[in-house]
Amino acid sequence: MFILNKYERLAASFLVLSLLIAFIFIIHKNSRPPVTFTVDLFDTDIESGIASSTVNINTADVNELIGLKGIGKSMANAIIRYRETHGLFLSIDEIKKVNGIGEKTFENIKDGIAVE
């Protein structure tokens, strides 16, 4: 029979515990979910810093329209109401027919809108 003194039992216990911790660490490390990356939906021109995506004013919802500079929730709703009443915009200039959108607002949003 194999008899161990108290120091040998302590060393053996430490060794078994160390192996158990190492095994758990290896299992845990390999069970982590894969790293995910997010992609910005706007394709930004690095040199100019301007987003190349535009908002289609014929199909945009309130949240998309609010993303335009100077367009708040009430103005976004006015654009949608105008579109529903008068039909689709044929050109981006027609957005100036919406009550509350003047030349200054149009100048702020014209590069960010389209009528695709």
Buried (B, 14 or more C-beta within 10 A) or exposed (E): EEEEEEEEEEEEEEEEEEEEEEEEEEEEEEEEEEEEEEEEEEEEEEEEEEBEEBBEBBEBEBEBBBBBEEBEEEBBEBBBEBBEEEEEBEEBEBBEEBEEBEEEBBEBBBEBBBBE
